[in-house]
Amino acid sequence: VGGAPLVVRTLETLTGARIDHVAMIDFQGFVNLTKDLQGITVKNRTAFSSHGFTYPVGDLTLSGDAALWYVRERRALPTELHRAENQRNVLKAILAKGLSAEVVADPLRFTQFISNAAKQIRVDKTLTNGELRSTAASLRVKPSDITLISAPLGKERRVNGQRVYTVDRVRLAELSQALRTDAMAEYVKKYPQG
């Protein structure tokens, strides 16, 4: 209900950190980027099956519909948190492969990836495709350099039959401070699981 502006307002209120830009990708965008990269590899921690695809524990190479159902499945997983973890894993794998030496060193392949990514990712009006491309081109990352985290969660409870997780206010204050003071590396070192 409120789209990206409400998400930004909520996160800024929770963390006290200003969000300058927003980039969003939908499930089909995930799928298209995995195809552009000729597959991505994720480390799957929870075995499950969905829509004719089987996802065992371990390293999986995903592309197309296999990637789509990996990020969309919720009923075959123990909790919604597992689905969110799968989505973060695919995003991390896309970033890692798209910005890998193998892709960046090939000007044609890198330009094609960035151009296709720009088509799949919606950004706020103040972030231009040129800025997005130059930022991506300036990054030199390995998969181990990328850490995606979620809000620190507290206890699970049920509200109207739905699982609801409270926010761990103490850790959220630490996360907020780390965001505001550019100390995320220290936060991630202290909380490696996010």
C-alpha positions in Angstrom: 0.0 0.0 0.0 2.3 3.1 -0.2 4.9 1.6 -2.5 8.6 2.7 -2.4 7.9 6.0 -0.7 6.4 4.3 2.3 9.2 1.7 2.4 11.7 4.6 2.4 9.8 6.5 5.1 9.5 3.4 7.2 13.2 2.5 7.0 14.3 6.0 7.6 12.1 6.2 10.7 13.4 2.8 12.0 17.0 3.5 11.4 17.4 7.3 11.5 19.5 6.9 8.3 18.7 8.8 5.2 18.0 6.8 2.0 19.2 8.7 -1.0 18.2 6.3 -3.8 15.9 3.3 -4.4 16.4 0.4 -6.8 13.7 -2.3 -7.1 13.5 -5.5 -9.1 10.6 -7.8 -9.4 10.6 -11.6 -9.6 10.6 -11.5 -13.5 13.6 -9.2 -13.3 15.4 -11.8 -11.2 14.7 -14.5 -13.8 15.8 -12.3 -16.7 19.1 -11.4 -15.0 19.8 -15.1 -14.2 19.4 -15.9 -17.9 21.6 -12.9 -19.0 24.3 -14.3 -16.8 23.9 -17.9 -18.1 23.0 -19.1 -14.6 24.0 -18.1 -11.1 25.2 -20.2 -8.2 23.7 -20.1 -4.7 24.4 -22.0 -1.5 21.0 -23.5 -0.5 20.6 -24.3 3.2 17.1 -25.7 3.1 16.1 -28.5 0.8 12.6 -28.1 -0.9 10.7 -28.7 -4.1 8.5 -26.3 -6.0 6.6 -26.4 -9.3 8.6 -29.4 -10.6 12.0 -28.2 -9.5 14.0 -29.8 -6.7 16.4 -27.7 -4.6 18.7 -29.9 -2.5 21.1 -28.5 0.2 24.3 -27.3 -1.3 25.5 -25.3 -4.2 22.8 -24.9 -6.9 23.1 -23.3 -10.3 19.9 -21.5 -11.2 18.5 -19.8 -14.3 15.1 -19.0 -15.7 12.1 -20.7 -14.1 14.2 -22.6 -11.6 15.4 -19.3 -10.3 11.9 -17.9 -10.3 10.5 -20.7 -8.1 13.5 -20.7 -5.9 12.8 -17.0 -4.9 9.0 -17.3 -4.9 8.3 -20.5 -3.0 7.0 -20.0 0.5 4.7 -23.0 1.4 7.5 -25.7 1.0 9.8 -23.7 3.4 9.7 -23.7 7.2 9.1 -20.0 7.5 8.9 -16.8 5.5 12.4 -16.0 6.7 13.7 -18.9 4.6 12.1 -17.3 1.5 13.7 -14.0 2.3 17.0 -15.7 2.7 16.6 -17.4 -0.8 15.8 -14.0 -2.3 18.9 -12.4 -0.8 21.0 -15.4 -2.0 19.9 -14.9 -5.5 20.4 -11.2 -5.4 23.9 -11.7 -4.0 24.7 -14.3 -6.7 23.5 -11.9 -9.5 25.6 -9.1 -8.1 28.7 -11.3 -7.6 28.6 -12.8 -11.1 27.5 -9.6 -12.8 30.4 -7.8 -11.3 32.9 -10.7 -11.4 36.3 -10.4 -13.2 35.0 -12.9 -15.8 32.1 -10.5 -16.8 33.8 -7.2 -16.2 36.9 -8.2 -18.2 34.7 -8.9 -21.2 33.5 -5.4 -22.4 30.7 -6.7 -24.6 29.3 -9.1 -21.9 29.6 -6.5 -19.1 27.9 -3.8 -21.2 25.2 -6.2 -22.1 24.7 -7.2 -18.5 24.6 -3.6 -17.2 22.2 -2.6 -20.0 19.9 -5.5 -19.3 20.1 -4.9 -15.6 19.1 -1.2 -16.1 16.0 -2.5 -18.0 15.1 -4.9 -15.1 15.7 -2.6 -12.2 13.5 0.4 -11.5 15.2 3.3 -9.8 14.0 6.6 -8.3 13.8 9.6 -10.6 17.1 11.1 -9.3 19.3 8.1 -10.1 20.1 7.9 -13.8 21.0 4.9 -15.8 24.4 6.5 -16.4 25.0 6.8 -12.6 23.9 3.2 -12.2 26.3 2.0 -14.9 29.2 4.0 -13.7 28.7 2.8 -10.1 28.5 -0.8 -11.2 31.6 -0.4 -13.4 33.6 1.1 -10.4 32.8 -1.9 -8.2 35.3 -4.7 -8.0 33.7 -7.4 -5.7 33.9 -11.0 -5.0 31.0 -13.0 -3.6 32.7 -13.0 -0.2 32.7 -9.1 -0.3 28.9 -9.0 -0.4 26.8 -9.3 2.7 23.0 -8.8 2.6 21.3 -8.5 5.9 17.7 -8.1 7.1 16.4 -6.1 10.0 17.4 -7.8 13.3 14.4 -9.8 14.4 13.2 -10.7 17.9 10.6 -13.3 18.8 8.0 -14.7 16.5 4.3 -14.4 17.5 1.0 -15.0 15.9 -1.4 -12.3 14.9 -4.7 -13.4 13.2 -3.1 -16.7 12.4 -0.1 -15.1 10.7 3.5 -15.2 11.8 4.8 -11.8 12.9 8.3 -11.1 14.0 9.1 -8.2 16.3 12.2 -6.1 15.7 15.1 -6.5 18.1 15.3 -2.9 19.3 18.7 -3.2 20.8 20.3 -4.6 17.7 18.3 -2.2 15.5 19.9 0.7 17.4 23.3 -0.8 16.7 22.4 -1.3 13.0 21.1 2.2 12.8 24.3 3.6 14.3 26.4 1.6 11.9 24.5 2.9 8.9 24.8 6.5 10.0 28.5 6.3 10.8 29.6 4.1 7.9 30.5 1.3 10.3 28.6 -1.6 8.6 31.8 -3.7 8.4 32.1 -3.7 12.2 28.3 -4.5 12.5 28.6 -7.4 10.1 31.7 -8.7 11.9 29.8 -8.7 15.2 26.6 -10.2 13.7 27.8 -12.4 10.7 24.4 -14.0 10.3 22.9 -10.5 9.7 
